[in-house]
Amino acid sequence: MVSNKLKIKTITCHNVYNFGASLQAYALMKYLENRGYDTEIIDYRPDYLTYKLWAIGPRWDKNIFLRVIYFAYVVPRRLLMYKRRRKFDLFTASRLKLTPRVYRSIEDLRFDPPQADIFFAGSDQIWNTESPNGKDPAFYLEFAPNCSIKASYAASFSTSDIAQGLVKFVASRLKRFDFISVREDTGLKILNKLGVEGGSVVVDPVFLLNRTEWEYLSKQVTDGKYIFIYDQENNHLIKESALKLSKAYNLKIYAIESLYPISYADKTFKNAGPEEFLGLIHNCEICLTNSFHCMSFSLIFNKKFYLFRRTHQKVNSRMIDLLNYLNLSDHIAKESLENINNDAIKFQEVFDLLEKRKENSVDYIDMVISSAEVNG
């Protein structure tokens, strides 16, 4: 029998103006709420995850000349994205159930920790040690009271390995968990290297909700037949492929535009929020992307898609692992689309494989919850 008295808190990167981050945070919270549990997302907003107009990436911080070029180009574009950020803020306010208190640092969490029977760390790239969050004790539940159950759900390292200097830091903190699950097979290999036993591979939270739930949340913003582009790094191969497919199938090109201009698109959406992001995927004919969650929603909505590897950041393992599991590795573009599989995706086979892993994921969540009920 489900105990509605159990309190569950999750911690993830939920407020970073990123479609995947917002939607995966919503998905895990919503799934646990659907099961009848009192669930909140810890409103954790450290400085390094807080939106900053003048923030600069390491690639552009090498000398004063590069910094001036960066600020001259990026800051005006960030100012123009106010309406988009506003839609994310509205999504957070209306869809995410957050803790009443905002926590700004690990010290805040240690001094006045949120109370719960179970803490879930994840999902998304919370353990990516190439980013500050992977070095933050908060995402390893260091603040959680000793009497609580500490678990991860679909946490991702995002890379295929951890820098040697951080191995001891990560391993020592993961060994404090009662239960560990990761999102990729690569993550399981990392756990084994760290000497952390008993890890499980589970689906990203977006797959815990069914297609109908996501369709209800999606918002249609355009009509007609089109190719949808979601490119996070101005990938020249995505551009070339989109133009070829547009000509071959007589389709318009629609894209979400952020820091990089997509001048080849017939129409761009600069102010899309999470609901519009879902709608653009749901209504497209073909999706071209280098985003894990854009790829994931293409699968959920049964859309033909092509995945392109990221080159600016080493975060491909999470996408490649999932497509390998689904026998869709031939939908990963390499040098061109010439030799890629152009056949229709057998979505029933994909659904069956996802459903199998979803069942394992639900079993994992049930195991965590049962341990709290026993201890309670």
Contacts in CASP RR format, 6 or more apart in sequence:
PFRMAT RR
TARGET T0000
AUTHOR 0000-0000-0000
METHOD contacts of the structure
MODEL  1
MVSNKLKIKTITCHNVYNFGASLQAYALMKYLENRGYDTEIIDYRPDYLT
YKLWAIGPRWDKNIFLRVIYFAYVVPRRLLMYKRRRKFDLFTASRLKLTP
RVYRSIEDLRFDPPQADIFFAGSDQIWNTESPNGKDPAFYLEFAPNCSIK
ASYAASFSTSDIAQGLVKFVASRLKRFDFISVREDTGLKILNKLGVEGGS
VVVDPVFLLNRTEWEYLSKQVTDGKYIFIYDQENNHLIKESALKLSKAYN
LKIYAIESLYPISYADKTFKNAGPEEFLGLIHNCEICLTNSFHCMSFSLI
FNKKFYLFRRTHQKVNSRMIDLLNYLNLSDHIAKESLENINNDAIKFQEV
FDLLEKRKENSVDYIDMVISSAEVNG
2 35 0 8 1.000
2 36 0 8 1.000
2 37 0 8 1.000
3 373 0 8 1.000
4 36 0 8 1.000
4 37 0 8 1.000
4 38 0 8 1.000
5 38 0 8 1.000
6 37 0 8 1.000
6 38 0 8 1.000
6 117 0 8 1.000
6 118 0 8 1.000
6 369 0 8 1.000
6 372 0 8 1.000
6 373 0 8 1.000
7 37 0 8 1.000
7 38 0 8 1.000
7 39 0 8 1.000
7 40 0 8 1.000
7 115 0 8 1.000
7 116 0 8 1.000
7 117 0 8 1.000
7 118 0 8 1.000
8 32 0 8 1.000
8 37 0 8 1.000
8 38 0 8 1.000
8 39 0 8 1.000
8 40 0 8 1.000
8 116 0 8 1.000
8 117 0 8 1.000
8 118 0 8 1.000
8 119 0 8 1.000
8 120 0 8 1.000
9 39 0 8 1.000
9 40 0 8 1.000
9 41 0 8 1.000
9 42 0 8 1.000
9 99 0 8 1.000
9 114 0 8 1.000
9 116 0 8 1.000
9 118 0 8 1.000
9 119 0 8 1.000
9 120 0 8 1.000
10 25 0 8 1.000
10 28 0 8 1.000
10 29 0 8 1.000
10 32 0 8 1.000
10 39 0 8 1.000
10 40 0 8 1.000
10 41 0 8 1.000
10 42 0 8 1.000
10 119 0 8 1.000
10 120 0 8 1.000
10 121 0 8 1.000
10 122 0 8 1.000
10 153 0 8 1.000
11 41 0 8 1.000
11 42 0 8 1.000
11 44 0 8 1.000
11 119 0 8 1.000
11 120 0 8 1.000
11 121 0 8 1.000
11 122 0 8 1.000
11 126 0 8 1.000
11 138 0 8 1.000
11 139 0 8 1.000
11 141 0 8 1.000
12 21 0 8 1.000
12 24 0 8 1.000
12 25 0 8 1.000
12 28 0 8 1.000
12 41 0 8 1.000
12 121 0 8 1.000
12 122 0 8 1.000
12 123 0 8 1.000
12 124 0 8 1.000
12 126 0 8 1.000
13 21 0 8 1.000
13 25 0 8 1.000
13 49 0 8 1.000
13 124 0 8 1.000
13 125 0 8 1.000
13 126 0 8 1.000
13 133 0 8 1.000
14 21 0 8 1.000
14 22 0 8 1.000
14 25 0 8 1.000
14 41 0 8 1.000
14 43 0 8 1.000
14 44 0 8 1.000
14 92 0 8 1.000
14 96 0 8 1.000
14 98 0 8 1.000
15 21 0 8 1.000
15 22 0 8 1.000
15 43 0 8 1.000
15 45 0 8 1.000
15 49 0 8 1.000
15 88 0 8 1.000
15 92 0 8 1.000
16 49 0 8 1.000
16 51 0 8 1.000
17 51 0 8 1.000
17 84 0 8 1.000
17 85 0 8 1.000
17 88 0 8 1.000
19 230 0 8 1.000
19 273 0 8 1.000
19 274 0 8 1.000
19 277 0 8 1.000
19 291 0 8 1.000
19 293 0 8 1.000
19 294 0 8 1.000
20 124 0 8 1.000
20 206 0 8 1.000
20 274 0 8 1.000
20 291 0 8 1.000
20 292 0 8 1.000
20 293 0 8 1.000
21 124 0 8 1.000
22 88 0 8 1.000
22 91 0 8 1.000
22 92 0 8 1.000
22 96 0 8 1.000
22 274 0 8 1.000
23 206 0 8 1.000
23 274 0 8 1.000
23 277 0 8 1.000
23 278 0 8 1.000
23 293 0 8 1.000
23 297 0 8 1.000
24 123 0 8 1.000
24 124 0 8 1.000
24 154 0 8 1.000
24 204 0 8 1.000
24 205 0 8 1.000
24 206 0 8 1.000
24 293 0 8 1.000
25 41 0 8 1.000
25 96 0 8 1.000
25 123 0 8 1.000
25 124 0 8 1.000
25 205 0 8 1.000
26 91 0 8 1.000
26 95 0 8 1.000
26 96 0 8 1.000
26 274 0 8 1.000
27 204 0 8 1.000
27 205 0 8 1.000
27 206 0 8 1.000
27 208 0 8 1.000
27 209 0 8 1.000
28 120 0 8 1.000
28 122 0 8 1.000
28 123 0 8 1.000
28 153 0 8 1.000
28 154 0 8 1.000
28 205 0 8 1.000
28 208 0 8 1.000
29 39 0 8 1.000
29 40 0 8 1.000
29 41 0 8 1.000
29 96 0 8 1.000
29 97 0 8 1.000
30 209 0 8 1.000
30 213 0 8 1.000
31 205 0 8 1.000
31 208 0 8 1.000
31 209 0 8 1.000
32 39 0 8 1.000
32 365 0 8 1.000
33 39 0 8 1.000
33 97 0 8 1.000
37 369 0 8 1.000
39 97 0 8 1.000
40 97 0 8 1.000
40 98 0 8 1.000
40 99 0 8 1.000
40 114 0 8 1.000
40 116 0 8 1.000
41 96 0 8 1.000
41 97 0 8 1.000
41 98 0 8 1.000
41 99 0 8 1.000
42 98 0 8 1.000
42 99 0 8 1.000
42 103 0 8 1.000
42 109 0 8 1.000
42 114 0 8 1.000
43 98 0 8 1.000
43 99 0 8 1.000
43 101 0 8 1.000
43 102 0 8 1.000
43 103 0 8 1.000
44 103 0 8 1.000
44 109 0 8 1.000
44 138 0 8 1.000
45 102 0 8 1.000
45 103 0 8 1.000
45 104 0 8 1.000
46 104 0 8 1.000
46 105 0 8 1.000
46 106 0 8 1.000
46 132 0 8 1.000
46 136 0 8 1.000
46 138 0 8 1.000
47 104 0 8 1.000
47 105 0 8 1.000
48 132 0 8 1.000
48 133 0 8 1.000
49 132 0 8 1.000
49 133 0 8 1.000
51 85 0 8 1.000
53 75 0 8 1.000
53 78 0 8 1.000
53 79 0 8 1.000
54 71 0 8 1.000
54 75 0 8 1.000
56 67 0 8 1.000
56 70 0 8 1.000
56 71 0 8 1.000
56 74 0 8 1.000
57 70 0 8 1.000
59 312 0 8 1.000
60 66 0 8 1.000
60 67 0 8 1.000
60 69 0 8 1.000
60 70 0 8 1.000
61 67 0 8 1.000
74 259 0 8 1.000
77 258 0 8 1.000
77 259 0 8 1.000
78 259 0 8 1.000
80 270 0 8 1.000
81 258 0 8 1.000
81 270 0 8 1.000
81 271 0 8 1.000
83 270 0 8 1.000
83 271 0 8 1.000
84 258 0 8 1.000
84 270 0 8 1.000
84 271 0 8 1.000
84 272 0 8 1.000
84 273 0 8 1.000
87 271 0 8 1.000
87 272 0 8 1.000
87 273 0 8 1.000
87 274 0 8 1.000
87 275 0 8 1.000
87 276 0 8 1.000
88 273 0 8 1.000
88 274 0 8 1.000
91 273 0 8 1.000
91 274 0 8 1.000
91 275 0 8 1.000
92 98 0 8 1.000
95 217 0 8 1.000
99 114 0 8 1.000
101 112 0 8 1.000
101 114 0 8 1.000
103 109 0 8 1.000
103 114 0 8 1.000
103 138 0 8 1.000
106 136 0 8 1.000
106 137 0 8 1.000
106 138 0 8 1.000
106 142 0 8 1.000
106 143 0 8 1.000
109 138 0 8 1.000
109 142 0 8 1.000
109 143 0 8 1.000
110 142 0 8 1.000
110 143 0 8 1.000
113 143 0 8 1.000
113 144 0 8 1.000
113 145 0 8 1.000
115 145 0 8 1.000
116 144 0 8 1.000
116 148 0 8 1.000
117 148 0 8 1.000
117 149 0 8 1.000
117 372 0 8 1.000
117 375 0 8 1.000
117 376 0 8 1.000
118 148 0 8 1.000
118 149 0 8 1.000
118 151 0 8 1.000
118 368 0 8 1.000
118 369 0 8 1.000
118 372 0 8 1.000
119 141 0 8 1.000
119 144 0 8 1.000
119 148 0 8 1.000
119 149 0 8 1.000
119 150 0 8 1.000
119 151 0 8 1.000
120 151 0 8 1.000
120 152 0 8 1.000
120 153 0 8 1.000
120 368 0 8 1.000
121 139 0 8 1.000
121 140 0 8 1.000
121 141 0 8 1.000
121 150 0 8 1.000
121 151 0 8 1.000
121 152 0 8 1.000
121 153 0 8 1.000
121 155 0 8 1.000
121 177 0 8 1.000
122 139 0 8 1.000
122 152 0 8 1.000
122 153 0 8 1.000
122 154 0 8 1.000
122 155 0 8 1.000
123 153 0 8 1.000
123 154 0 8 1.000
123 155 0 8 1.000
123 156 0 8 1.000
123 183 0 8 1.000
123 204 0 8 1.000
123 205 0 8 1.000
124 154 0 8 1.000
124 155 0 8 1.000
124 156 0 8 1.000
125 131 0 8 1.000
125 133 0 8 1.000
125 134 0 8 1.000
125 156 0 8 1.000
125 157 0 8 1.000
125 158 0 8 1.000
125 315 0 8 1.000
125 318 0 8 1.000
126 133 0 8 1.000
126 134 0 8 1.000
126 139 0 8 1.000
126 155 0 8 1.000
126 156 0 8 1.000
127 133 0 8 1.000
127 134 0 8 1.000
127 139 0 8 1.000
127 140 0 8 1.000
127 155 0 8 1.000
127 156 0 8 1.000
127 157 0 8 1.000
127 158 0 8 1.000
127 170 0 8 1.000
128 134 0 8 1.000
128 156 0 8 1.000
128 157 0 8 1.000
128 158 0 8 1.000
128 159 0 8 1.000
128 315 0 8 1.000
129 135 0 8 1.000
129 157 0 8 1.000
129 159 0 8 1.000
129 162 0 8 1.000
129 163 0 8 1.000
129 166 0 8 1.000
129 170 0 8 1.000
130 158 0 8 1.000
130 159 0 8 1.000
130 163 0 8 1.000
130 313 0 8 1.000
130 314 0 8 1.000
133 139 0 8 1.000
134 170 0 8 1.000
135 166 0 8 1.000
135 169 0 8 1.000
137 143 0 8 1.000
137 173 0 8 1.000
139 155 0 8 1.000
140 170 0 8 1.000
140 173 0 8 1.000
140 174 0 8 1.000
140 176 0 8 1.000
140 177 0 8 1.000
141 150 0 8 1.000
141 176 0 8 1.000
141 177 0 8 1.000
142 173 0 8 1.000
142 176 0 8 1.000
144 150 0 8 1.000
147 375 0 8 1.000
149 178 0 8 1.000
149 179 0 8 1.000
149 368 0 8 1.000
149 371 0 8 1.000
149 372 0 8 1.000
149 375 0 8 1.000
150 176 0 8 1.000
150 177 0 8 1.000
150 178 0 8 1.000
150 179 0 8 1.000
151 177 0 8 1.000
151 178 0 8 1.000
151 179 0 8 1.000
151 180 0 8 1.000
151 181 0 8 1.000
151 368 0 8 1.000
152 177 0 8 1.000
152 179 0 8 1.000
152 180 0 8 1.000
152 181 0 8 1.000
152 182 0 8 1.000
153 181 0 8 1.000
153 202 0 8 1.000
153 205 0 8 1.000
153 364 0 8 1.000
153 365 0 8 1.000
154 181 0 8 1.000
154 182 0 8 1.000
154 183 0 8 1.000
154 202 0 8 1.000
154 203 0 8 1.000
154 204 0 8 1.000
154 205 0 8 1.000
154 361 0 8 1.000
155 180 0 8 1.000
155 181 0 8 1.000
155 182 0 8 1.000
155 183 0 8 1.000
156 182 0 8 1.000
156 183 0 8 1.000
156 184 0 8 1.000
156 187 0 8 1.000
156 318 0 8 1.000
157 182 0 8 1.000
157 184 0 8 1.000
157 186 0 8 1.000
157 187 0 8 1.000
157 190 0 8 1.000
157 317 0 8 1.000
158 314 0 8 1.000
158 315 0 8 1.000
158 317 0 8 1.000
158 318 0 8 1.000
159 314 0 8 1.000
159 315 0 8 1.000
159 317 0 8 1.000
160 186 0 8 1.000
160 190 0 8 1.000
160 314 0 8 1.000
160 317 0 8 1.000
161 190 0 8 1.000
161 193 0 8 1.000
162 170 0 8 1.000
162 190 0 8 1.000
162 194 0 8 1.000
167 194 0 8 1.000
170 194 0 8 1.000
171 194 0 8 1.000
171 195 0 8 1.000
171 196 0 8 1.000
174 180 0 8 1.000
174 191 0 8 1.000
174 194 0 8 1.000
174 196 0 8 1.000
175 195 0 8 1.000
175 196 0 8 1.000
178 368 0 8 1.000
178 371 0 8 1.000
179 199 0 8 1.000
179 200 0 8 1.000
179 364 0 8 1.000
179 367 0 8 1.000
179 368 0 8 1.000
179 371 0 8 1.000
180 191 0 8 1.000
180 196 0 8 1.000
180 198 0 8 1.000
180 199 0 8 1.000
180 200 0 8 1.000
181 199 0 8 1.000
181 200 0 8 1.000
181 201 0 8 1.000
181 202 0 8 1.000
181 361 0 8 1.000
181 364 0 8 1.000
182 188 0 8 1.000
182 190 0 8 1.000
182 191 0 8 1.000
182 199 0 8 1.000
182 200 0 8 1.000
182 201 0 8 1.000
182 202 0 8 1.000
183 201 0 8 1.000
183 202 0 8 1.000
183 203 0 8 1.000
183 204 0 8 1.000
183 318 0 8 1.000
184 201 0 8 1.000
184 317 0 8 1.000
184 318 0 8 1.000
184 321 0 8 1.000
184 322 0 8 1.000
185 201 0 8 1.000
185 321 0 8 1.000
185 324 0 8 1.000
185 325 0 8 1.000
186 317 0 8 1.000
186 318 0 8 1.000
186 321 0 8 1.000
187 201 0 8 1.000
187 317 0 8 1.000
188 199 0 8 1.000
188 200 0 8 1.000
188 201 0 8 1.000
191 197 0 8 1.000
191 198 0 8 1.000
191 199 0 8 1.000
200 360 0 8 1.000
200 364 0 8 1.000
201 357 0 8 1.000
201 360 0 8 1.000
202 357 0 8 1.000
202 360 0 8 1.000
202 361 0 8 1.000
202 364 0 8 1.000
203 354 0 8 1.000
203 357 0 8 1.000
203 358 0 8 1.000
203 361 0 8 1.000
204 292 0 8 1.000
204 293 0 8 1.000
204 296 0 8 1.000
204 322 0 8 1.000
206 214 0 8 1.000
206 293 0 8 1.000
206 296 0 8 1.000
206 297 0 8 1.000
206 300 0 8 1.000
207 296 0 8 1.000
207 300 0 8 1.000
207 354 0 8 1.000
207 357 0 8 1.000
207 358 0 8 1.000
207 361 0 8 1.000
208 358 0 8 1.000
208 361 0 8 1.000
208 362 0 8 1.000
211 300 0 8 1.000
211 301 0 8 1.000
211 302 0 8 1.000
214 278 0 8 1.000
214 282 0 8 1.000
214 297 0 8 1.000
214 300 0 8 1.000
214 301 0 8 1.000
215 282 0 8 1.000
215 301 0 8 1.000
217 274 0 8 1.000
217 275 0 8 1.000
217 278 0 8 1.000
218 275 0 8 1.000
218 278 0 8 1.000
218 279 0 8 1.000
218 281 0 8 1.000
218 282 0 8 1.000
219 275 0 8 1.000
219 276 0 8 1.000
219 278 0 8 1.000
219 279 0 8 1.000
220 279 0 8 1.000
220 282 0 8 1.000
220 283 0 8 1.000
221 269 0 8 1.000
221 272 0 8 1.000
221 276 0 8 1.000
221 279 0 8 1.000
221 280 0 8 1.000
222 254 0 8 1.000
222 267 0 8 1.000
222 280 0 8 1.000
222 283 0 8 1.000
224 252 0 8 1.000
224 283 0 8 1.000
225 251 0 8 1.000
225 252 0 8 1.000
225 285 0 8 1.000
226 251 0 8 1.000
226 252 0 8 1.000
226 253 0 8 1.000
226 254 0 8 1.000
226 266 0 8 1.000
226 267 0 8 1.000
226 283 0 8 1.000
226 284 0 8 1.000
226 285 0 8 1.000
227 242 0 8 1.000
227 245 0 8 1.000
227 246 0 8 1.000
227 249 0 8 1.000
227 251 0 8 1.000
227 252 0 8 1.000
227 253 0 8 1.000
227 254 0 8 1.000
227 284 0 8 1.000
227 285 0 8 1.000
227 286 0 8 1.000
227 287 0 8 1.000
227 288 0 8 1.000
228 254 0 8 1.000
228 255 0 8 1.000
228 280 0 8 1.000
228 281 0 8 1.000
228 284 0 8 1.000
228 286 0 8 1.000
228 287 0 8 1.000
228 288 0 8 1.000
228 289 0 8 1.000
229 238 0 8 1.000
229 242 0 8 1.000
229 253 0 8 1.000
229 254 0 8 1.000
229 255 0 8 1.000
229 256 0 8 1.000
229 262 0 8 1.000
229 265 0 8 1.000
229 288 0 8 1.000
229 289 0 8 1.000
230 255 0 8 1.000
230 256 0 8 1.000
230 277 0 8 1.000
230 280 0 8 1.000
230 281 0 8 1.000
230 287 0 8 1.000
230 288 0 8 1.000
230 289 0 8 1.000
230 290 0 8 1.000
230 291 0 8 1.000
230 294 0 8 1.000
231 238 0 8 1.000
231 239 0 8 1.000
231 255 0 8 1.000
231 260 0 8 1.000
231 262 0 8 1.000
231 288 0 8 1.000
231 289 0 8 1.000
231 290 0 8 1.000
231 308 0 8 1.000
232 258 0 8 1.000
232 290 0 8 1.000
232 291 0 8 1.000
232 310 0 8 1.000
233 260 0 8 1.000
233 290 0 8 1.000
233 310 0 8 1.000
233 311 0 8 1.000
233 312 0 8 1.000
233 313 0 8 1.000
234 260 0 8 1.000
235 290 0 8 1.000
235 308 0 8 1.000
235 311 0 8 1.000
237 308 0 8 1.000
237 333 0 8 1.000
237 335 0 8 1.000
237 336 0 8 1.000
238 288 0 8 1.000
238 289 0 8 1.000
238 290 0 8 1.000
238 308 0 8 1.000
239 262 0 8 1.000
239 264 0 8 1.000
240 336 0 8 1.000
241 288 0 8 1.000
241 306 0 8 1.000
241 308 0 8 1.000
241 333 0 8 1.000
241 336 0 8 1.000
241 337 0 8 1.000
242 253 0 8 1.000
242 264 0 8 1.000
242 265 0 8 1.000
242 288 0 8 1.000
243 253 0 8 1.000
243 264 0 8 1.000
244 337 0 8 1.000
245 251 0 8 1.000
245 286 0 8 1.000
245 288 0 8 1.000
245 337 0 8 1.000
246 252 0 8 1.000
246 253 0 8 1.000
249 285 0 8 1.000
249 286 0 8 1.000
251 285 0 8 1.000
251 286 0 8 1.000
252 266 0 8 1.000
252 267 0 8 1.000
253 264 0 8 1.000
253 265 0 8 1.000
253 266 0 8 1.000
253 267 0 8 1.000
254 265 0 8 1.000
254 266 0 8 1.000
254 267 0 8 1.000
254 268 0 8 1.000
254 269 0 8 1.000
254 280 0 8 1.000
254 284 0 8 1.000
255 262 0 8 1.000
255 265 0 8 1.000
255 267 0 8 1.000
255 268 0 8 1.000
255 269 0 8 1.000
256 268 0 8 1.000
256 269 0 8 1.000
256 270 0 8 1.000
256 272 0 8 1.000
256 277 0 8 1.000
256 280 0 8 1.000
257 265 0 8 1.000
257 268 0 8 1.000
257 269 0 8 1.000
257 270 0 8 1.000
258 270 0 8 1.000
262 268 0 8 1.000
269 276 0 8 1.000
269 280 0 8 1.000
272 280 0 8 1.000
277 294 0 8 1.000
278 297 0 8 1.000
281 287 0 8 1.000
281 294 0 8 1.000
281 297 0 8 1.000
281 298 0 8 1.000
281 301 0 8 1.000
281 303 0 8 1.000
282 297 0 8 1.000
282 301 0 8 1.000
282 303 0 8 1.000
284 303 0 8 1.000
285 303 0 8 1.000
285 304 0 8 1.000
286 303 0 8 1.000
286 304 0 8 1.000
286 305 0 8 1.000
286 306 0 8 1.000
287 294 0 8 1.000
287 295 0 8 1.000
287 298 0 8 1.000
287 303 0 8 1.000
287 304 0 8 1.000
287 305 0 8 1.000
287 306 0 8 1.000
288 305 0 8 1.000
288 306 0 8 1.000
288 308 0 8 1.000
289 295 0 8 1.000
289 298 0 8 1.000
289 305 0 8 1.000
289 306 0 8 1.000
289 307 0 8 1.000
289 308 0 8 1.000
290 307 0 8 1.000
290 308 0 8 1.000
290 309 0 8 1.000
290 310 0 8 1.000
290 319 0 8 1.000
292 315 0 8 1.000
292 318 0 8 1.000
292 319 0 8 1.000
292 322 0 8 1.000
295 305 0 8 1.000
295 307 0 8 1.000
295 319 0 8 1.000
295 322 0 8 1.000
295 323 0 8 1.000
296 322 0 8 1.000
298 304 0 8 1.000
298 305 0 8 1.000
299 305 0 8 1.000
299 326 0 8 1.000
299 347 0 8 1.000
299 350 0 8 1.000
299 354 0 8 1.000
302 345 0 8 1.000
302 347 0 8 1.000
304 344 0 8 1.000
304 345 0 8 1.000
305 331 0 8 1.000
305 345 0 8 1.000
306 331 0 8 1.000
306 332 0 8 1.000
306 333 0 8 1.000
306 337 0 8 1.000
306 340 0 8 1.000
307 319 0 8 1.000
307 323 0 8 1.000
307 331 0 8 1.000
307 332 0 8 1.000
307 333 0 8 1.000
308 332 0 8 1.000
308 333 0 8 1.000
309 316 0 8 1.000
309 319 0 8 1.000
309 320 0 8 1.000
309 332 0 8 1.000
309 333 0 8 1.000
309 334 0 8 1.000
310 316 0 8 1.000
319 332 0 8 1.000
320 329 0 8 1.000
320 332 0 8 1.000
323 329 0 8 1.000
323 331 0 8 1.000
323 332 0 8 1.000
325 353 0 8 1.000
325 357 0 8 1.000
326 350 0 8 1.000
326 353 0 8 1.000
326 354 0 8 1.000
327 349 0 8 1.000
327 353 0 8 1.000
328 345 0 8 1.000
328 350 0 8 1.000
330 340 0 8 1.000
330 341 0 8 1.000
331 340 0 8 1.000
331 341 0 8 1.000
331 345 0 8 1.000
332 340 0 8 1.000
333 340 0 8 1.000
334 340 0 8 1.000
END
